[in-house]
Amino acid sequence: MGAPSHATTWGRALWALLLTALGCEASQPLGGESVCTARPLAKYSITFTGKWSQTAFPKQYPLFRPPAQWSSLLGAAHSSDYSLWRKNQYVSDGLRDFAERGEAWALMREMEAAGEKLQSVHEVFSAPAVPSGTGQTSAELEAHSRHSLVSFVVRIVPSPDWFVGVDSLDLCDGDRWREQVAVDLYPYDAGTDSGFTFSSPNFATIPQDTVTEITSSSPSHPANSFYYPRLKSLPPIARVTLVRLRQNPRTFLLPAPSPAGAGGGNEIADSLSVPETPLDCEVSLWSSWGLCGGPCGQLGAKSRTRYIRVQPANQGAPCPELEEEAECVPDNCV
């Protein structure tokens, strides 16, 4: 056979360049995120701290049957083509069961299936429940350079379908693993139950809604357990801290504190004091006026009452008068 022509050689070169370009494009993560080039594996300690106190959240604070507490923590280290939950999107059946009833098996099967079929979940991890509103729980997890994102959920107990968590928190920063990341957490509504209060009975949302953040003014209804119209924003109800482990996975060194203002975008300085959320007094509507009493030929008096629905707390507005009198002309006098 003769030597390949110049046109054939040029065509092969173009084909090789095309294959190279396609290969590079295929290796990029979804959504245009930066590629993690840190060492393949990194171990982290994850610590969840509940800040759900009666001082910070005095309205309808659950004291019994059951008292304020947190479910177990359930999460995954994953790649960008997997989503455990996302604001403004619908939750899966497994997450619905977890947010409403704390049942974790279906959600765990969903995460494990994503790891087996899509290779998008590197590890599923969990931490024990916290039996009070202000406590801690922790676990360890392993992240991979191709699975550097962390997502998790913790159910607020009691609640209709409320939870806290993080969605796709990246532990990798280019060619290095983050040493420590701390994030304040706020309540979310899973969009599957329409209850307004911590102890609301089960009332399914039909059709199902998307995940929404619960704020001091949304849902805008006085019955909402997180409704604090005097606040611009709710105080954090929880906090999560991830610390990279060294050598021995059972021991780790905290990184040196960075100068003020020098932290990364997800690093938030701890508050030194527990916030005191003011809770204004709430009273019922007035009752009907009572009978007018008094002697004949003179003005009498009648009264009406109301009762306290919510006691004020943390220097909230005090309660108004609960009884009121007015002059009247007696109907039946003696």
Number of C-alpha atoms within 10 A of each C-alpha: 3 4 7 8 9 8 9 11 12 11 12 11 12 12 12 12 12 11 12 12 11 11 11 9 10 10 9 12 15 12 8 8 9 12 16 21 14 18 12 13 13 22 20 22 19 22 19 23 21 22 23 22 19 18 17 20 24 22 23 15 20 20 12 8 8 12 14 22 21 27 24 21 23 21 23 29 28 30 25 19 14 21 20 21 20 16 14 13 13 18 22 16 13 18 25 21 18 26 30 22 17 18 16 18 12 16 20 20 12 16 23 19 14 18 20 12 9 12 16 22 28 22 18 19 16 20 19 14 18 21 17 19 23 17 17 20 19 18 15 18 22 20 25 22 22 22 26 27 23 25 21 20 22 26 26 26 26 23 24 27 27 26 24 23 24 19 16 21 16 21 26 24 14 13 12 14 22 18 16 22 20 20 21 21 20 19 21 20 23 31 24 27 23 19 21 18 18 20 16 13 13 15 11 15 12 10 8 14 17 15 19 19 16 21 20 18 18 15 17 14 13 14 13 19 21 25 23 24 17 13 13 10 13 20 20 16 20 22 20 19 18 22 21 23 21 14 9 8 14 9 9 15 10 11 10 8 9 9 7 7 9 9 14 12 9 13 15 15 12 10 7 6 6 11 16 16 21 20 24 20 16 17 16 12 11 13 12 10 13 12 15 18 19 19 12 13 10 10 13 18 15 17 17 15 16 16 16 15 12 16 16 18 19 14 11 14 14 13 16 12 11 13 12 12 12 11 13 16 17 19 12 11 13 9
